[in-house]
Amino acid sequence: MAHRRAAPRTRRRAWFLVALVLLLALLTTAMFISNPPTAIPPRSGLPWSTGFTSLLFAGAGLILVLNRSRNPIGWMLLLPGVDMKARGVVEEYTIR
């Protein structure tokens, strides 16, 4: 059974979510650099691990959505990428 490519609307939504992850990653990085040093330790052992992980989730989700848009796993991978980066922005904002 041959699978169909995603519809243009679905492709735009998937690319929008990936662009949102990248924008939030840039915003988090800019806020991290501009924030003064604090005594608050990072929640994870590696400060950049959540950024890398969110980009991996978003990339894998994008590939799945573009090739098999009806498969919910692709969307389930895209959304945690957005969530991780949104949390990063909120965390950096609260340190200000």
Sequence and secondary structure as in RCSB ss.txt:
>XXXX:A:sequence
MAHRRAAPRTRRRAWFLVALVLLLALLTTAMFISNPPTAIPPRSGLPWSTGFTSLLFAGAGLILVLNRSRNPIGW
MLLLPGVDMKARGVVEEYTIR
>XXXX:A:secstr
       HHHHHHHHHHHHHHHHHHHHHHHHHHHS   S   SSSSTTHHHHHHHHHHHHHHHHHHH TT HHHH
HHHHHHHHHHHHHHHHHHHH 
